[in-house]
């Protein structure tokens, strides 16, 4: 078949112009059917052209709409990918991805066990630090859930999840001022014995719809030294439950071999506000790179374990005394005022990968420089960390100055602008009562994506 398109001879009577399409069949035996097609086309070609033009514009519109949607989806999902590059904030957008079900969490309900005071309240009574130190997320989350009338239910029969409020980080050692975790396993085990004997809900699911907080170095492994934490592992009775923990890495690790949500360490919101209120009016940041904390002049070998894997010592040796680096090994009660004066805040690993400096620096507008290989940051599904922080490999600390200079010369202003977004700061702080978008709110959002564990819902679906 060939297709010839010819302009027709002008017809002055009808004053119409158009195209005559002559279909020349190689098979002349079908000429009769072809003539019928030509007659049909001559009479209805305008309708045919209108139909195909309409179809073209209709499909083009949806193709453009789909392209826009794909681009947006790609932009949102970029925060889930890791990169070895030190600078990540390459585009402007909201630092928080809010789910469509943000206000109702898919109707999720949580029952908070009313445990005897020996598991929680007595610890706060014995020490004020229990509710304010960096491990105090266990207290803050409990209090926030008790104050939330929308998600909390007083009827355990309608609950999707059961929160077990045990404070294991409140037993402070008088020797060094840090929590002693030696009692953690026995304390939580006693709590599980109590609820399994007093209620039917633990036994029916083996605890799979129960939620615990493990807000210290290596989460539910309950030890500050990684090798010991790995050796002891997560208690067998907790392995089927959901753990809210500050420890998280993006590789296989025995201390996260349970369903878990990585949460931020606790920083008192009022202390953050006090620091902001006392900040200089001009908001000037005259410290370029800042770190205050434990740094060994020479790493101390404690049973084969080096603090910070030697990273902090390497930073001190390379940049201690440098004009643009403000490094200090001694404690200072007002060090948050130094964070407010700083452009970059170094967040190297300690015994564990995470550090409270990550939250302190971010909420006070100092760009967090995360130096902890393989760390998983809090709420990584909703908080776009690559847009508001830098990641530097542990082996690259020798090039830290060059890396920070490169960021300063390229996209520092974009990162700082993203850091100023109130929604991002809100996501890292715990409030009582809970506020929309704060740390507890993001925990509830994460739990709402685990509703497949809800015994109540599984019963409803099976009926």
FIBA-749673 format. One line per 4 residues: number of its first residue (from 1); for each residue z, x, y of C-alpha. Coordinates in nm, 3 decimals. Example, Ala and Ser with C-alpha at 12.3 -4.5 7.8 and 13.67 -1.06 7.14 Angstrom:
# FIBA-749673
1 = 0.780/1.230/-0.450 | 0.714/1.367/-0.106
END
This chain:
# FIBA-749673
1 = 0.000/0.000/0.000 | -0.085/0.128/0.350 | 0.046/0.000/0.681 | -0.181/-0.023/0.991
5 = -0.037/-0.132/1.325 | -0.296/-0.235/1.588 | -0.255/-0.386/1.934 | -0.426/-0.728/1.935
9 = -0.711/-0.830/2.164 | -0.582/-1.011/2.473 | -0.584/-1.391/2.450 | -0.606/-1.533/2.803
13 = -0.553/-1.893/2.695 | -0.214/-1.841/2.526 | -0.119/-1.531/2.734 | 0.072/-1.376/2.444
17 = 0.090/-1.013/2.336 | 0.216/-0.873/2.012 | 0.126/-0.669/1.710 | -0.096/-0.765/1.420
21 = 0.020/-0.609/1.098 | -0.258/-0.569/0.844 | -0.137/-0.507/0.492 | -0.412/-0.348/0.290
25 = -0.351/-0.380/-0.080 | -0.511/-0.127/-0.306 | -0.514/-0.400/-0.569 | -0.771/-0.650/-0.436
29 = -0.687/-0.904/-0.705 | -0.368/-0.994/-0.509 | -0.547/-1.056/-0.179 | -0.474/-1.429/-0.183
33 = -0.095/-1.380/-0.193 | -0.127/-1.115/0.077 | -0.309/-1.357/0.309 | -0.028/-1.607/0.271
37 = 0.223/-1.338/0.372 | 0.017/-1.251/0.683 | -0.001/-1.615/0.788 | 0.376/-1.651/0.739
41 = 0.447/-1.333/0.938 | 0.217/-1.436/1.228 | 0.404/-1.763/1.272 | 0.760/-1.632/1.230
45 = 0.748/-1.266/1.333 | 0.965/-1.328/1.641 | 1.244/-1.474/1.428 | 1.212/-1.189/1.181
49 = 1.231/-0.927/1.458 | 1.530/-1.105/1.614 | 1.711/-1.111/1.280 | 1.664/-0.740/1.213
53 = 1.756/-0.637/1.570 | 2.073/-0.845/1.550 | 2.157/-0.691/1.214 | 2.104/-0.342/1.358
57 = 2.336/-0.391/1.656 | 2.598/-0.565/1.440 | 2.614/-0.280/1.186 | 2.605/-0.016/1.462
61 = 2.911/-0.169/1.626 | 3.116/-0.156/1.308 | 2.993/0.192/1.226 | 3.126/0.313/1.562
65 = 3.454/0.127/1.508 | 3.495/0.281/1.163 | 3.420/0.625/1.305 | 3.691/0.581/1.568
69 = 3.938/0.466/1.304 | 3.857/0.762/1.083 | 3.906/1.002/1.372 | 4.241/0.847/1.460
73 = 4.356/0.858/1.098 | 4.254/1.221/1.076 | 4.450/1.300/1.392 | 4.763/1.132/1.260
77 = 4.744/1.302/0.923 | 4.703/1.650/1.070 | 5.079/1.691/1.099 | 5.111/1.691/0.720
81 = 4.911/2.009/0.677 | 5.072/2.348/0.708 | 4.915/2.648/0.874 | 4.993/3.015/0.899
85 = 4.880/3.016/1.261 | 5.167/3.056/1.508 | 5.036/2.791/1.747 | 4.972/2.432/1.642
89 = 4.982/2.204/1.948 | 4.607/2.186/2.003 | 4.571/1.828/2.119 | 4.759/1.571/2.322
93 = 4.897/1.264/2.147 | 5.223/1.092/2.072 | 5.469/1.310/1.882 | 5.595/1.013/1.683
97 = 5.393/0.800/1.440 | 5.557/0.457/1.430 | 5.500/0.246/1.120 | 5.370/-0.109/1.151
101 = 5.693/-0.243/0.999 | 5.912/-0.043/1.240 | 6.132/-0.332/1.357 | 6.206/-0.499/1.023
105 = 6.163/-0.225/0.757 | 5.992/-0.476/0.530 | 6.305/-0.691/0.521 | 6.503/-0.414/0.350
109 = 6.877/-0.470/0.300 | 7.145/-0.206/0.234 | 7.493/-0.264/0.096 | 7.755/-0.011/0.210
113 = 8.032/0.040/-0.044 | 8.383/-0.007/0.090 | 8.539/0.298/-0.076 | 8.906/0.396/-0.063
117 = 8.993/0.608/0.242 | 9.040/0.922/0.033 | 8.661/0.945/0.003 | 8.585/0.930/0.375
121 = 8.822/0.803/0.649 | 9.113/1.029/0.553 | 8.897/1.337/0.606 | 8.811/1.234/0.963
125 = 9.176/1.164/1.035 | 9.274/1.513/0.919 | 9.016/1.690/1.138 | 8.820/1.583/1.445
129 = 8.553/1.839/1.355 | 8.459/1.628/1.055 | 8.263/1.390/1.278 | 8.112/1.646/1.516
133 = 8.010/1.965/1.334 | 7.654/2.045/1.214 | 7.711/1.881/0.872 | 7.843/1.554/1.019
137 = 7.530/1.351/0.943 | 7.726/1.209/0.648 | 7.971/1.051/0.895 | 7.713/0.948/1.156
141 = 7.484/0.771/0.908 | 7.777/0.582/0.755 | 7.898/0.463/1.096 | 7.546/0.368/1.208
145 = 7.488/0.158/0.895 | 7.819/-0.022/0.942 | 7.713/-0.113/1.297 | 7.368/-0.247/1.204
149 = 7.374/-0.619/1.136 | 7.000/-0.642/1.071 | 6.968/-0.403/0.777 | 7.322/-0.407/0.640
153 = 7.417/-0.687/0.405 | 7.766/-0.793/0.299 | 7.627/-0.953/-0.016 | 7.546/-0.684/-0.274
157 = 7.333/-0.931/-0.471 | 7.071/-0.929/-0.195 | 7.074/-0.552/-0.143 | 6.776/-0.325/-0.203
161 = 6.984/-0.007/-0.173 | 7.351/0.086/-0.205 | 7.496/0.349/0.028 | 7.781/0.563/-0.113
165 = 7.985/0.700/0.184 | 8.155/1.018/0.063 | 8.236/1.295/0.313 | 8.219/1.623/0.124
169 = 8.172/1.857/0.423 | 8.506/1.792/0.591 | 8.724/2.029/0.388 | 8.732/2.318/0.636
173 = 8.827/2.666/0.525 | 9.092/2.821/0.751 | 8.951/3.166/0.673 | 8.610/3.125/0.836
177 = 8.608/2.775/0.982 | 8.321/2.656/0.762 | 8.337/2.366/0.517 | 8.443/2.444/0.163
181 = 8.223/2.268/-0.092 | 8.430/2.355/-0.398 | 8.559/1.998/-0.422 | 8.225/1.826/-0.355
185 = 8.117/1.759/-0.715 | 8.453/1.624/-0.826 | 8.489/1.408/-0.512 | 8.149/1.244/-0.554
189 = 8.200/1.211/-0.929 | 8.524/1.023/-0.861 | 8.343/0.793/-0.618 | 8.074/0.717/-0.878
193 = 8.344/0.643/-1.138 | 8.505/0.406/-0.890 | 8.190/0.208/-0.808 | 8.068/0.198/-1.168
197 = 8.403/0.052/-1.279 | 8.440/-0.186/-0.983 | 8.080/-0.308/-0.946 | 7.789/-0.374/-1.185
201 = 7.517/-0.225/-0.966 | 7.533/0.145/-1.058 | 7.518/0.086/-1.432 | 7.219/-0.150/-1.425
205 = 6.988/0.115/-1.270 | 7.174/0.438/-1.351 | 7.205/0.482/-0.975 | 6.833/0.485/-0.890
209 = 6.883/0.246/-0.596 | 7.192/0.431/-0.467 | 7.186/0.660/-0.163 | 7.402/0.971/-0.097
213 = 7.418/1.219/0.192 | 7.421/1.593/0.120 | 7.404/1.743/0.469 | 7.469/2.110/0.400
217 = 7.294/2.434/0.306 | 7.130/2.351/-0.026 | 7.178/1.978/-0.039 | 7.310/1.820/-0.356
221 = 7.346/2.161/-0.525 | 7.670/2.190/-0.320 | 7.678/2.565/-0.263 | 7.608/2.785/0.041
225 = 7.449/3.068/-0.162 | 7.104/2.990/-0.298 | 7.136/3.171/-0.630 | 7.466/2.997/-0.705
229 = 7.328/2.665/-0.586 | 7.029/2.701/-0.818 | 7.251/2.801/-1.108 | 7.476/2.498/-1.067
233 = 7.194/2.258/-0.977 | 7.224/1.895/-0.878 | 7.497/1.708/-1.069 | 7.342/1.519/-1.357
237 = 7.483/1.184/-1.243 | 7.306/1.218/-0.903 | 6.962/1.317/-1.027 | 6.847/0.957/-1.052
241 = 6.957/0.863/-0.699 | 6.820/0.914/-0.346 | 6.961/1.210/-0.153 | 6.956/1.236/0.226
245 = 6.969/1.611/0.281 | 6.907/1.872/0.548 | 6.763/2.112/0.290 | 6.392/2.083/0.227
249 = 6.111/2.317/0.122 | 5.748/2.249/0.042 | 5.758/2.418/-0.296 | 5.932/2.342/-0.624
253 = 6.307/2.405/-0.597 | 6.594/2.296/-0.826 | 6.800/2.175/-0.528 | 6.550/1.907/-0.438
257 = 6.467/1.786/-0.788 | 6.580/1.435/-0.703 | 6.429/1.168/-0.483 | 6.520/1.282/-0.132
261 = 6.463/1.247/0.241 | 6.485/1.554/0.464 | 6.704/1.470/0.764 | 6.803/1.663/1.079
265 = 7.141/1.838/1.105 | 7.396/1.670/1.329 | 7.416/1.752/1.699 | 7.649/1.529/1.907
269 = 7.430/1.330/2.151 | 7.702/1.348/2.414 | 7.702/1.729/2.406 | 7.327/1.728/2.460
273 = 7.364/1.494/2.756 | 7.641/1.706/2.907 | 7.418/2.012/2.889 | 7.133/1.825/3.056
277 = 7.363/1.693/3.330 | 7.476/2.050/3.408 | 7.127/2.196/3.409 | 6.996/2.351/3.734
281 = 6.817/2.100/3.951 | 6.504/2.314/3.969 | 6.466/2.311/3.589 | 6.356/2.674/3.591
285 = 6.329/2.851/3.254 | 6.392/3.216/3.333 | 6.458/3.330/2.973 | 6.135/3.390/2.780
289 = 6.261/3.427/2.418 | 6.617/3.333/2.324 | 6.849/3.364/2.025 | 7.226/3.362/2.001
293 = 7.396/3.379/1.664 | 7.476/3.591/1.365 | 7.260/3.904/1.347 | 7.361/4.201/1.136
297 = 7.295/4.549/1.268 | 7.248/4.642/0.904 | 7.215/4.368/0.640 | 7.528/4.332/0.433
301 = 7.466/4.316/0.063 | 7.689/4.038/-0.074 | 7.645/4.042/-0.450 | 7.277/4.122/-0.405
305 = 7.223/3.863/-0.128 | 7.110/3.965/0.220 | 7.188/3.729/0.506 | 6.872/3.570/0.650
309 = 6.675/3.781/0.399 | 6.698/4.054/0.660 | 6.485/3.858/0.912 | 6.749/3.840/1.185
313 = 6.821/4.210/1.149 | 6.450/4.286/1.185 | 6.436/4.078/1.504 | 6.742/4.255/1.647
317 = 6.609/4.602/1.568 | 6.261/4.531/1.704 | 6.346/4.332/2.016 | 6.713/4.397/2.095
321 = 6.732/4.528/2.452 | 6.376/4.422/2.536 | 6.349/4.273/2.882 | 6.181/3.948/2.775
325 = 6.411/3.886/2.477 | 6.760/3.746/2.531 | 6.934/3.821/2.199 | 7.309/3.798/2.159
329 = 7.527/3.821/1.849 | 7.846/3.677/2.001 | 7.956/3.315/2.028 | 7.940/3.141/2.365
333 = 8.067/2.785/2.414 | 7.807/2.711/2.681 | 7.509/2.849/2.494 | 7.320/2.519/2.528
337 = 7.287/2.602/2.897 | 7.098/2.914/2.785 | 6.866/2.698/2.573 | 6.788/2.490/2.883
341 = 6.687/2.811/3.062 | 6.464/2.933/2.777 | 6.094/2.895/2.703 | 6.101/2.992/2.334
345 = 6.404/2.948/2.107 | 6.401/3.149/1.785 | 6.505/2.951/1.476 | 6.518/3.204/1.191
349 = 6.663/3.114/0.854 | 7.028/3.190/0.776 | 7.160/3.149/0.423 | 6.944/2.835/0.403
353 = 6.602/2.779/0.565 | 6.717/2.514/0.813 | 6.928/2.560/1.125 | 7.088/2.334/1.389
357 = 6.899/2.543/1.647 | 6.588/2.350/1.550 | 6.736/2.027/1.686 | 6.922/2.185/1.978
361 = 6.620/2.368/2.112 | 6.380/2.076/2.067 | 6.596/1.812/2.237 | 6.667/2.053/2.525
365 = 6.300/2.128/2.582 | 6.286/2.482/2.445 | 5.994/2.544/2.209 | 6.138/2.595/1.856
369 = 5.998/2.905/1.687 | 6.058/2.836/1.318 | 6.088/3.153/1.108 | 6.161/3.030/0.755
373 = 5.885/3.046/0.497 | 5.815/2.720/0.316 | 6.060/2.507/0.514 | 6.008/2.130/0.516
377 = 6.108/1.989/0.853 | 6.290/1.655/0.902 | 6.086/1.333/0.894 | 5.760/1.524/0.849
381 = 5.576/1.198/0.772 | 5.645/1.054/1.117 | 5.737/1.346/1.346 | 5.439/1.566/1.432
385 = 5.612/1.901/1.421 | 5.295/2.108/1.463 | 5.256/1.960/1.811 | 5.601/2.053/1.938
389 = 5.697/2.374/1.757 | 5.565/2.709/1.638 | 5.580/2.848/1.288 | 5.590/3.224/1.235
393 = 5.589/3.380/0.888 | 5.892/3.594/0.804 | 5.668/3.897/0.750 | 5.518/3.855/1.098
397 = 5.838/3.897/1.302 | 5.719/4.250/1.384 | 5.436/4.082/1.580 | 5.658/3.817/1.740
401 = 5.603/3.933/2.098 | 5.223/3.926/2.064 | 5.234/3.584/1.900 | 5.446/3.434/2.178
405 = 5.230/3.597/2.446 | 4.922/3.442/2.289 | 5.081/3.096/2.293 | 5.195/3.147/2.653
409 = 4.838/3.225/2.755 | 4.678/2.936/2.565 | 4.857/2.612/2.485 | 5.221/2.650/2.592
413 = 5.191/2.376/2.856 | 5.066/2.129/2.594 | 5.359/2.201/2.363 | 5.608/2.167/2.647
417 = 5.453/1.839/2.756 | 5.483/1.704/2.401 | 5.846/1.819/2.387 | 5.928/1.608/2.691
421 = 5.841/1.287/2.507 | 6.164/1.082/2.477 | 6.060/0.943/2.137 | 6.064/1.288/1.981
425 = 6.412/1.374/2.111 | 6.540/1.036/1.996 | 6.419/1.098/1.641 | 6.645/1.402/1.599
429 = 6.973/1.252/1.724 | 7.216/1.016/1.553 | 7.363/0.727/1.752 | 7.639/0.477/1.685
433 = 7.537/0.202/1.700 | 7.192/0.292/1.572 | 6.910/0.285/1.827 | 6.545/0.215/1.754
437 = 6.364/0.542/1.689 | 6.675/0.757/1.637 | 6.756/0.966/1.328 | 6.918/0.684/1.129
441 = 6.626/0.455/1.219 | 6.385/0.713/1.074 | 6.599/0.736/0.761 | 6.572/0.360/0.716
445 = 6.199/0.383/0.767 | 6.178/0.649/0.494 | 6.389/0.434/0.259 | 6.166/0.132/0.323
449 = 5.883/0.333/0.167 | 6.091/0.368/-0.150 | 6.143/-0.004/-0.209 | 5.981/0.033/-0.548
453 = 6.330/0.147/-0.653 | 6.486/-0.183/-0.548 | 6.627/-0.360/-0.853 | 6.636/-0.690/-0.664
457 = 6.267/-0.675/-0.575 | 6.162/-0.567/-0.921 | 6.338/-0.876/-1.059 | 6.161/-1.101/-0.807
461 = 5.819/-0.954/-0.891 | 5.877/-0.987/-1.265 | 5.958/-1.358/-1.246
END
